[in-house]
Amino acid sequence: MNSHKTHYLAFSLLTLMVNCSDNSERTHTKESSLNINSEANHNLTQVGFSELAHNKDLTWSSFDNPSKDGWDSENFANEAQDQLSVITAIIKDNDGIKGIDLATDKVSFTTVRPESLDLIYSDKTFQVHRQNAKALTINKGKELFLKHLSNTKISESEEIQVKFKIIDVELSRNEFKTTQLFSLSFLTRESITDERSVWEITWKRNQKEELKISSLEVRDYERTVRNSSNKLFSDCTESIFSGNASYKEQLTKGVNEWLEQLPAYAMLNRFGTPGMAIGDINGDGLEDLYLCQEPGIPNKLFLQNKNGTLKDSSKEWKVDWIEDSRSALLVDLDNDGDRDLVVAMYGNIVIASNEGNKTRYEIVDVIPTGESTSSLSAADYDLDGKLDIYVCCYAPNKSSDAAAIQTIGATARRFVYHDDNNGPENFLLKNETDSAKTISFRNVTNETGINTNNRRWSFSASWEDFDIDGDPDLYVANDYGRNNLYRNDGGTFKDVAAELGVEDSASGMSVTWADYDLDGRQDLYVSNMFSAAGSRITSQKEFKPDADLGTRKRFRRFTRGNTLFRNTAKGFIDTSESAGVTMGRWAWGSRFVDLNNDGWQDLVVANGYLSAADNGTGDL
């Protein structure tokens, strides 16, 4: 396979983008960096990215060109997408339908928006209906097909969104098939309706080589209707934050604006993903908020007022650092009853004690990682009554490859895309705080056995006692390959992910635990990346033709999306498809939470990334 095709696949799967601005200077602010001259901070060095120059030869367009790369599947997908955009227009407004020629004369089709639906859930707010497979009927004829499409127009709607995403392409000599996700949302005075389904379409070309639909089958149809007057959530961001100058000066600015000001640096492929921490730091019974920020942009600490608004107290508490923070914890490390602060930065872990009668933080330790940290998680793994910290690292900080510093993030490294094993080492910090409440940690990664399979590109980790033996176990979500499940046996660990079937080799980005089926055992949800282009390409015979079937399947798995594992007494079972939770787009984070207080754990998935402009058909 030629290099053009390899590049297109990689960028289809990763959607990596580079900043081609000439602005290479660090953004300066009036906020403070960490005081590296103080005794407590003697190990901290400010991260310098000036050596990471922009590669002016790299542009998005140089990779996003399927015609140049020779991917027939992608050329066909673009052509089919044009026809789907016509259907989009019909659903939104069917005027002029008589002049539209979408299908063959003998086209067969099922109902696009079926009326025979089964009610599967209902409460005061929601009604969820699903397609009744037994009531499925097949219709034939182009005239009837166009009439049916015209009847799909949503009347009296105030807002309509129609979206298609082609996820699979099958090419043969005379016939072409596509699988696409369909989404329809519209708002009326009475209700908000969301419809989702999968369309299986067979295409044929006429004598003029024009692409026409010869069959269309709609499956997995689901309709959700909500009373529009009964809002689930209200956006209160501005009312809560607007009393602070930093809200408009900093928090309202989007990723594109910061990209124009910040330097190119090794982790641009995770730009826009800094973490946050919530906890009552001043003992007033109200939850406060700490926000991590990009390099050159000050971190923010907001204290909650009694009226629910937030006050920017970053300077007062001495935590307005600008060192590229990825993750934070607000936890009690010294068991004195207040929340201390731990921040993962590029190359360092900063530990600050809650001092001065809960009026400020003081840095008590800076632990160099030598690596690009991505997230933190805390648990008392050895059951000694003190919280320990696990640190995930995503990419090596150091490189002997001179060319590597001219590129961005993971693209600068040589690794096996589907099964990496050359990333940085994660590490476990044991809390050895003494009776004098002096916070201290020791690296116990090697002696606890948690160094096994510890060279992967890790995004996040989560503690949970999955085997119900009384101590917390650890799951680690890794990019570019296999994940880890470390079983804790009295303070020592063994990676049992392969043994229990939860390696979930994909692009792992987050993990959350909950007993979703109420059987008494903690189940596992892993968020990954969904890629329509990757799904189309990896299914083609031209993709890695010399690779074994297992390797091809693993690449295919990368594009599927998220995974739900049901915990059984003997291991885990993948129930993602049956539960309908694979589709999470580019899923950076996920969390089990009972949103409606019905006793069942719901799922919230945070997703998104830089993307191209809408082509008229929308984007799932």
Protein Blocks (a to p, Z undefined) as FASTA:
>chain_A
ZZklmmmmmmmmnopacdfbfblbdcddfbdcddfkbmklmmpccddfklmccdfkbcfk
lmmcmklnopaklmmmmmmmmmmmmmmmmmmomghklmpcfbcfklccddfbafbdcdfb
dcfkbccddddfklpccdedjklmmmmmmmmpcghiabdcdddddfbdcddfkbccdddd
dddddddfkbccdddddddddddddfkopacdfbdcdehiacddddfklcfbdcfklmmm
mmpmklmmmmmpcfklmmmmmccdfklmmgoiaccddddfkonopacddddddehiacdd
ddddfkopacdfklmnopaccehpabdcdddfkonopacdddddehiacddddehhipac
cdfbdcdehiacfbdcdddfkonopacdddddfbdfbdcbfklmmmghjllpccdfklgc
kbccddddddfbdfkopacdddfklmnopmgopacccfbdcdddfkonopacdddddehi
addddddehhiacdfklmnopnopacdfbdcdddfkonopacddddddddfklmmmmmpm
kloklbcfklmmmmmmmmnopcdddddfkbccdfklmnopmbgcjafbccdddfkonopa
cddddedddddddehlopZZ
